[in-house]
Amino acid sequence: MHIAERISFIFLLLAFIAVSPAQSPDFEALGKGLVTQLAAREFDKVEARFDTQMKAALPLAKLPEVWDSLLAQTGAFKGILAVRVFQKQGLNAAFVTCEFDRAMLDAKVFMDSQGQVKGLFFEPAGASEEAASAEAGWKAPPYAKPDSFHERDTTIVSGRWQLPGVLTLPNSKGAIPAVVLVQGSGPHDQDETIGPSKPFKDLAWGLASQNIAVLRYVKRTKQYGADSKGDAPFTVKDEITDDAIAAVTLLSKLPEINKKQIYLLGHSLGGMLAPRIAAEDPQVAGIIIMAGNARPLEKVVIDQINYIASLTSEKTPENQKQIERAEVIAAQVENPSLKPTDIVDFFGSPIPGSYFLDLRGYDPAKTAAGLKIPVLVLQGGRDYQVTNADFDIWRKELANDPRATFKFFPAYTHLFNPGAGSGLASPHDYSKPGNVSEGVVTDIVRWIKANAAAH
């Protein structure tokens, strides 16, 4: 299980489960049956289908906790709407579209030819390209001008890691400004695909249409999975910082790029870490923080769980358990005696203490205030994951910095699009297609060009 997935703020459940071999397996029935057993809380039947390795990785005692964690975020399970079966990477995949009170999820069940299940993921419906329909899939934003730019594949080399990337280059001459995009928590692809949305592809196409180059890449935990941990205790430096610096270095060596105008744009956890990355890399000319949390992760998670619980008319036992669990996790993370080798049981998933210790003492806003470069902070008013409480911290710490700029968009969600309805967004918004707002892209372009002109 990927370390980053365990702290993802987008409801993502991952377990590795095996079922007993069967004669002429019906992959559709196997996928649907596994989800049905989970929904019926027949955890003993699910556990009975585990092989020895999976019983050790996900024991029966953990199954209710993992399932309840999902329900606390999505609401009650209502039913299965559809099942799609196809092959992917040598496995048989069954995508089971499930309806919950507050979300539509795809249960992605991967099986070998004998019917052994190798992976079970719950993600927002349409999160993968195979599952996205023509109606629900990504569509280019109206502000993108594909004739004005081109894209080429590249590779970010960070130590022994090689990450596939895409460089979006305007069809212009001369050295131009460039932006490196840094994803939020979770094993994201280069587009930061979340449900039918691809915010990083929106940004790349939008900025390139305005003569700004953009480099985006597959996150290490997406490309290498559990192998990305390596031998040493896994940290945020391993997950994000080192690779972002390697991306900046790659841009600095390209003749098409103005080496003095390389900016870093971080979204969510990437925004939180943008000041730290810039503090370590003098090549960064400025940072753009999109919905970056200024508070510690464990504090943000407590607020998220409480908010999601408030979406139900009555407090459920599942919600109460998750609220209590979030408080226990926060206490463990903040324990002065936490060691790198300790394991934090994060809603049923083990995360090494080294990950949280790497963040201990890091104050994003104060770090940003100590930088000698321009800072742009963007916040959506409907964002329930990173809220106005975080935005206020950024504004307070950077209030006296003439290089700091703040943009607040009352109608936008965590993905900087309107989403559905009004008031704070909900997990259901992630299943709705949408692009990053043109106004957001325009403000970023103006900010970069103003800084470029000043130099």
C-alpha positions as CSV (number, residue, x, y, z in Angstrom):
1,M,0.0,0.0,0.0
2,H,1.4,3.3,-1.0
3,I,2.4,5.6,1.9
4,A,1.0,8.6,0.2
5,E,-2.4,7.0,-0.3
6,R,-2.8,6.6,3.4
7,I,-2.8,10.3,4.0
8,S,-4.8,11.2,1.0
9,F,-7.5,13.7,1.7
10,I,-9.5,12.4,-1.3
11,F,-11.4,9.3,0.1
12,L,-9.2,6.6,-1.3
13,L,-9.2,3.1,0.2
14,L,-6.6,0.6,-0.9
15,A,-6.2,-3.0,0.2
16,F,-4.6,-6.0,-1.4
17,I,-6.8,-9.0,-1.2
18,A,-6.6,-12.5,-2.7
19,V,-9.5,-14.9,-3.4
20,S,-9.3,-18.6,-3.8
21,P,-8.8,-20.0,-7.3
22,A,-11.9,-21.0,-9.1
23,Q,-12.8,-23.0,-12.2
24,S,-13.6,-20.6,-15.1
25,P,-13.9,-17.6,-12.8
26,D,-16.6,-15.1,-13.5
27,F,-14.7,-11.9,-13.0
28,E,-17.8,-9.7,-13.0
29,A,-19.4,-11.8,-10.3
30,L,-16.2,-11.9,-8.3
31,G,-15.9,-8.2,-8.3
32,K,-19.5,-7.5,-7.5
33,G,-19.5,-10.2,-4.9
34,L,-16.6,-8.8,-3.0
35,V,-18.2,-5.4,-2.8
36,T,-21.5,-6.9,-1.7
37,Q,-19.8,-8.8,1.1
38,L,-18.1,-5.6,2.3
39,A,-21.4,-3.7,2.2
40,A,-23.1,-6.5,4.1
41,R,-20.4,-6.4,6.7
42,E,-19.6,-10.0,6.1
43,F,-16.0,-9.4,6.9
44,D,-15.4,-13.0,7.9
45,K,-16.3,-14.1,4.4
46,V,-14.1,-11.5,2.9
47,E,-11.2,-12.5,5.2
48,A,-11.7,-16.2,4.3
49,R,-10.8,-15.4,0.7
50,F,-7.4,-13.9,1.7
51,D,-4.2,-15.8,1.1
52,T,-1.6,-16.1,3.9
53,Q,0.2,-12.9,2.9
54,M,-2.9,-10.8,2.7
55,K,-4.3,-12.1,6.0
56,A,-1.1,-10.7,7.6
57,A,-1.3,-7.4,5.7
58,L,-5.1,-6.9,6.3
59,P,-6.3,-9.0,9.2
60,L,-10.0,-9.5,10.0
61,A,-9.8,-7.0,12.9
62,K,-8.9,-4.2,10.5
63,L,-11.5,-4.7,7.8
64,P,-14.4,-3.1,9.8
65,E,-12.2,-0.1,10.5
66,V,-11.2,0.4,6.9
67,W,-14.7,0.0,5.6
68,D,-16.1,2.4,8.3
69,S,-13.5,5.0,7.4
70,L,-14.8,5.0,3.9
71,L,-18.5,5.2,5.0
72,A,-17.7,8.1,7.3
73,Q,-16.6,10.1,4.3
74,T,-19.1,9.0,1.7
75,G,-22.2,8.2,3.7
76,A,-24.2,4.9,3.6
77,F,-23.7,2.4,0.9
78,K,-26.8,2.5,-1.4
79,G,-26.1,0.0,-4.1
80,I,-24.2,-1.2,-7.2
81,L,-25.0,0.6,-10.4
82,A,-22.8,-1.1,-13.0
83,V,-19.9,-3.5,-13.4
84,R,-17.3,-3.3,-16.2
85,V,-14.7,-6.0,-16.9
86,F,-11.6,-5.6,-19.0
87,Q,-7.9,-6.4,-19.0
88,K,-5.1,-4.1,-17.8
89,Q,-1.4,-4.9,-17.4
90,G,-2.0,-8.6,-17.6
91,L,-4.8,-8.7,-15.0
92,N,-8.5,-8.9,-15.2
93,A,-10.1,-5.8,-13.9
94,A,-13.7,-5.4,-12.6
95,F,-14.8,-1.8,-12.0
96,V,-17.9,-1.8,-9.8
97,T,-19.6,1.5,-9.8
98,C,-21.2,2.1,-6.3
99,E,-23.6,4.7,-5.1
100,F,-23.2,6.1,-1.6
101,D,-25.2,8.9,0.1
102,R,-22.6,11.5,-0.7
103,A,-20.5,10.1,-3.5
104,M,-20.2,7.8,-6.5
105,L,-17.2,5.5,-6.3
106,D,-15.6,2.9,-8.5
107,A,-14.5,-0.2,-6.7
108,K,-11.6,-1.3,-8.8
109,V,-10.9,-5.1,-8.4
110,F,-7.9,-6.5,-10.1
111,M,-7.6,-10.3,-10.5
112,D,-5.3,-12.8,-12.1
113,S,-6.5,-15.5,-14.5
114,Q,-7.4,-17.8,-11.6
115,G,-9.6,-15.3,-10.0
116,Q,-7.2,-14.2,-7.3
117,V,-7.7,-10.6,-6.4
118,K,-4.5,-8.6,-6.4
119,G,-5.9,-5.2,-5.6
120,L,-9.1,-3.4,-4.4
121,F,-9.3,0.3,-4.8
122,F,-12.2,2.6,-4.0
123,E,-11.9,5.9,-5.9
124,P,-14.2,8.6,-7.2
125,A,-16.2,7.3,-10.1
126,G,-14.4,7.9,-13.4
127,A,-11.0,8.4,-11.7
128,S,-9.3,6.2,-14.2
129,E,-9.3,6.7,-18.0
130,E,-10.7,3.2,-18.5
131,A,-13.8,4.0,-16.4
132,A,-14.4,7.6,-17.6
133,S,-17.2,7.9,-20.1
134,A,-17.3,10.5,-22.9
135,E,-19.7,12.5,-20.7
136,A,-17.7,12.2,-17.5
137,G,-14.2,12.3,-18.9
138,W,-11.9,15.3,-19.1
139,K,-12.5,17.9,-21.7
140,A,-10.1,20.7,-22.6
141,P,-11.0,24.0,-21.0
142,P,-12.3,26.7,-23.3
143,Y,-9.3,29.0,-22.5
144,A,-6.8,26.4,-23.9
145,K,-5.4,27.1,-27.4
146,P,-3.8,23.8,-28.5
147,D,-2.5,25.3,-31.7
148,S,-0.3,27.7,-29.7
149,F,1.7,25.0,-27.9
150,H,3.1,21.5,-28.2
151,E,3.9,18.8,-25.7
152,R,6.9,16.4,-25.4
153,D,7.6,13.6,-23.1
154,T,10.6,13.9,-20.7
155,T,12.0,12.2,-17.7
156,I,12.8,13.7,-14.3
157,V,15.8,11.9,-12.8
158,S,15.9,12.1,-9.0
159,G,18.7,9.9,-7.6
160,R,17.9,6.4,-8.7
161,W,14.3,7.3,-9.6
162,Q,13.1,8.1,-13.1
163,L,9.7,9.8,-13.4
164,P,7.8,10.2,-16.7
165,G,7.0,13.8,-17.3
166,V,5.3,16.1,-19.9
167,L,6.7,19.4,-20.9
168,T,4.2,21.8,-22.4
169,L,6.0,24.4,-24.5
170,P,4.5,27.4,-26.3
171,N,5.2,27.7,-30.0
172,S,7.3,30.8,-29.5
173,K,10.9,31.8,-29.8
174,G,13.2,32.9,-27.1
175,A,13.6,31.9,-23.5
176,I,10.3,32.0,-21.6
177,P,9.1,31.6,-18.0
178,A,8.3,28.1,-16.8
179,V,6.3,26.5,-14.0
180,V,6.9,23.1,-12.2
181,L,3.6,21.6,-10.9
182,V,3.7,19.7,-7.5
183,Q,0.8,17.5,-6.6
184,G,-1.1,17.0,-3.4
185,S,-1.2,13.9,-1.2
186,G,-1.8,10.6,-3.0
187,P,0.0,8.7,-5.8
188,H,-1.0,11.1,-8.5
189,D,-0.3,11.0,-12.2
190,Q,1.1,14.0,-14.0
191,D,-2.3,15.5,-14.5
192,E,-3.3,15.1,-10.8
193,T,-6.3,13.2,-12.0
194,I,-9.1,13.3,-9.4
195,G,-12.4,11.7,-10.6
196,P,-13.1,13.2,-14.1
197,S,-11.0,16.3,-13.4
198,K,-7.4,16.9,-14.4
199,P,-6.4,20.2,-12.8
200,F,-2.7,20.0,-13.7
201,K,-3.5,19.4,-17.4
202,D,-5.9,22.4,-17.2
203,L,-3.1,24.5,-15.8
204,A,-0.5,23.3,-18.2
205,W,-2.7,23.9,-21.3
206,G,-3.9,27.2,-19.9
207,L,-0.5,28.6,-19.0
208,A,1.1,27.4,-22.2
209,S,-1.6,29.2,-24.2
210,Q,-0.3,32.4,-22.6
211,N,3.4,31.7,-23.4
212,I,4.4,30.1,-20.2
213,A,6.0,26.6,-20.2
214,V,4.9,24.0,-17.8
215,L,6.5,20.8,-16.5
216,R,4.4,18.1,-14.8
217,Y,5.3,14.6,-13.9
218,V,4.1,11.3,-12.4
219,K,4.6,11.3,-8.6
220,R,7.1,8.8,-7.3
221,T,4.6,6.9,-5.3
222,K,2.4,6.5,-8.4
223,Q,5.3,5.4,-10.6
224,Y,7.0,3.0,-8.1
225,G,4.3,2.2,-5.6
226,A,5.6,0.5,-2.4
227,D,9.1,0.3,-3.9
228,S,9.4,4.1,-3.7
229,K,10.0,3.8,0.0
230,G,13.4,2.3,-0.5
231,D,15.4,1.0,2.4
232,A,15.5,4.1,4.6
233,P,12.4,5.3,6.6
234,F,10.1,7.1,4.2
235,T,9.7,10.9,4.5
236,V,8.1,13.8,2.8
237,K,11.5,14.6,1.3
238,D,11.5,11.3,-0.4
239,E,7.9,11.6,-1.6
240,I,7.9,15.2,-2.9
241,T,10.8,17.6,-2.2
242,D,13.7,15.8,-4.0
243,D,11.7,15.2,-7.1
244,A,10.4,18.7,-7.4
245,I,14.0,20.1,-7.1
246,A,15.1,17.6,-9.8
247,A,12.3,19.0,-12.1
248,V,13.4,22.5,-11.5
249,T,17.0,21.5,-12.4
250,L,15.8,19.9,-15.6
251,L,14.0,23.1,-16.7
252,S,17.1,25.2,-15.9
253,K,19.1,23.2,-18.5
254,L,16.7,23.8,-21.4
255,P,17.5,26.5,-23.9
256,E,13.8,27.4,-24.3
257,I,13.5,28.3,-20.6
258,N,14.5,31.5,-18.9
259,K,16.6,30.1,-16.1
260,K,15.8,33.2,-13.9
261,Q,12.0,32.7,-14.3
262,I,11.3,29.2,-13.1
263,Y,8.4,29.1,-10.7
264,L,6.9,26.3,-8.5
265,L,3.2,25.7,-8.2
266,G,2.1,23.4,-5.4
267,H,-1.5,22.2,-4.9
268,S,-2.8,21.1,-1.5
269,L,0.1,19.2,0.2
270,G,2.3,20.4,-2.7
271,G,1.3,24.0,-1.7
272,M,2.1,23.3,1.9
273,L,5.6,22.1,0.9
274,A,6.3,24.8,-1.8
275,P,8.0,27.2,0.7
276,R,10.2,24.3,1.9
277,I,11.2,23.3,-1.6
278,A,12.0,26.9,-2.5
279,A,14.0,27.3,0.6
280,E,16.2,24.4,-0.5
281,D,16.5,25.4,-4.1
282,P,17.7,29.0,-5.0
283,Q,16.7,28.3,-8.7
284,V,13.1,28.9,-7.8
285,A,12.1,32.4,-8.7
286,G,8.7,32.4,-7.0
287,I,6.0,30.1,-5.6
288,I,2.3,29.7,-6.2
289,I,0.4,28.1,-3.4
290,M,-3.0,26.7,-4.5
291,A,-5.1,25.5,-1.5
292,G,-2.0,24.8,0.5
293,N,-2.6,23.9,4.2
294,A,-0.8,26.1,6.6
295,R,-1.7,23.9,9.6
296,P,-0.3,20.4,10.4
297,L,-1.8,17.5,8.6
298,E,-3.2,15.9,11.7
299,K,-5.1,19.1,12.6
300,V,-6.5,19.4,9.0
301,V,-7.7,15.7,9.1
302,I,-9.7,16.2,12.3
303,D,-11.5,19.2,10.7
304,Q,-12.2,17.2,7.6
305,I,-13.7,14.2,9.5
306,N,-15.8,16.5,11.6
307,Y,-17.1,18.3,8.6
308,I,-17.9,15.2,6.6
309,A,-19.7,13.8,9.7
310,S,-21.8,17.0,9.8
311,L,-23.2,16.2,6.3
312,T,-25.5,13.5,7.8
313,S,-28.7,14.6,9.5
314,E,-27.9,12.4,12.4
315,K,-24.6,11.4,13.9
316,T,-23.8,7.8,13.0
317,P,-21.7,5.3,14.9
318,E,-19.3,5.2,11.9
319,N,-18.9,8.9,12.0
320,Q,-18.3,9.0,15.7
321,K,-15.7,6.3,15.4
322,Q,-13.8,8.2,12.7
323,I,-13.9,11.4,14.8
324,E,-12.4,9.6,17.8
325,R,-9.9,7.8,15.6
326,A,-8.7,11.1,14.1
327,E,-8.1,12.5,17.5
328,V,-6.1,9.4,18.5
329,I,-4.0,9.7,15.4
330,A,-3.3,13.4,16.0
331,A,-2.2,12.5,19.6
332,Q,0.1,9.8,18.3
333,V,1.6,12.1,15.6
334,E,2.2,14.8,18.1
335,N,3.6,12.6,20.8
336,P,7.1,13.8,21.7
337,S,8.3,10.2,22.0
338,L,7.4,9.3,18.4
339,K,10.2,7.5,16.7
340,P,11.0,7.1,13.0
341,T,10.3,3.3,13.2
342,D,7.0,3.7,15.1
343,I,3.9,3.0,13.1
344,V,1.0,5.4,13.1
345,D,-2.3,3.4,12.5
346,F,-3.9,5.9,10.1
347,F,-7.4,4.7,9.8
348,G,-6.3,1.1,9.4
349,S,-3.2,1.8,7.4
350,P,0.3,1.9,8.8
351,I,2.4,5.0,8.2
352,P,6.0,5.2,9.6
353,G,6.7,7.8,12.2
354,S,9.5,9.1,10.0
355,Y,6.9,10.6,7.6
356,F,5.4,12.8,10.3
357,L,8.7,13.5,12.0
358,D,9.9,15.0,8.7
359,L,7.1,17.6,9.0
360,R,7.5,18.2,12.7
361,G,8.6,21.8,13.3
362,Y,7.9,22.8,9.8
363,D,5.8,26.0,9.6
364,P,4.8,26.6,6.0
365,A,3.7,30.2,6.4
366,K,6.7,31.3,8.5
367,T,9.0,29.5,6.0
368,A,7.3,31.4,3.1
369,A,7.8,34.7,5.1
370,G,11.5,34.0,5.2
371,L,11.9,33.6,1.5
372,K,13.3,36.4,-0.7
373,I,11.0,35.6,-3.6
374,P,7.4,36.5,-4.7
375,V,4.6,34.4,-3.3
376,L,1.1,34.0,-4.7
377,V,-1.5,32.3,-2.4
378,L,-4.8,31.1,-4.0
379,Q,-7.8,29.8,-2.0
380,G,-11.3,28.6,-2.9
381,G,-14.2,29.6,-0.6
382,R,-16.0,26.2,-1.0
383,D,-12.9,24.1,-0.1
384,Y,-13.6,21.8,2.8
385,Q,-10.2,20.1,2.7
386,V,-8.0,23.2,3.1
387,T,-10.1,26.0,4.4
388,N,-10.2,29.7,5.1
389,A,-8.5,29.0,8.4
390,D,-5.4,28.0,6.5
391,F,-5.7,31.0,4.1
392,D,-5.9,33.4,7.1
393,I,-2.6,32.0,8.4
394,W,-0.9,32.6,5.1
395,R,-2.2,36.2,5.0
396,K,-1.2,36.9,8.6
397,E,2.3,35.6,8.3
398,L,2.9,37.3,4.9
399,A,0.9,40.5,5.6
400,N,4.0,42.7,5.7
401,D,5.7,41.2,2.7
402,P,5.3,43.3,-0.4
403,R,6.2,40.3,-2.5
404,A,3.1,38.4,-1.3
405,T,-0.1,38.4,-3.3
406,F,-3.4,36.8,-2.2
407,K,-6.4,35.7,-4.3
408,F,-9.6,34.4,-2.8
409,F,-12.3,32.8,-5.0
410,P,-15.5,32.5,-3.0
411,A,-17.3,30.1,-5.4
412,Y,-14.5,27.5,-6.0
413,T,-13.7,24.1,-4.5
414,H,-10.4,22.5,-3.6
415,L,-9.9,21.9,-7.4
416,F,-10.6,25.6,-8.2
417,N,-13.8,24.9,-10.1
418,P,-17.4,25.7,-9.0
419,G,-18.3,22.0,-8.3
420,A,-22.0,21.5,-7.5
421,G,-24.4,23.4,-5.3
422,S,-23.5,26.1,-2.8
423,G,-21.8,26.4,0.5
424,L,-18.8,24.2,1.3
425,A,-18.3,21.4,-1.1
426,S,-18.6,17.7,-0.3
427,P,-16.9,14.5,-1.5
428,H,-19.6,14.2,-4.1
429,D,-18.1,17.2,-5.9
430,Y,-15.1,15.1,-6.9
431,S,-17.3,12.9,-9.2
432,K,-18.4,16.0,-11.2
433,P,-16.4,17.0,-14.3
434,G,-14.9,20.5,-14.3
435,N,-11.9,22.5,-15.2
436,V,-9.8,24.9,-13.3
437,S,-11.5,28.3,-13.6
438,E,-10.3,30.7,-16.3
439,G,-10.1,33.4,-13.7
440,V,-7.6,31.4,-11.7
441,V,-5.4,30.7,-14.7
442,T,-5.6,34.4,-15.7
443,D,-4.5,35.6,-12.2
444,I,-1.5,33.2,-12.3
445,V,-0.5,34.3,-15.8
446,R,-0.6,38.0,-14.8
447,W,1.4,37.3,-11.6
448,I,4.1,35.5,-13.5
449,K,4.4,38.0,-16.2
450,A,4.5,40.9,-13.8
451,N,7.3,39.3,-11.9
452,A,9.1,38.5,-15.2
453,A,8.8,42.1,-16.3
454,A,10.2,43.2,-12.9
455,H,13.4,41.3,-13.6
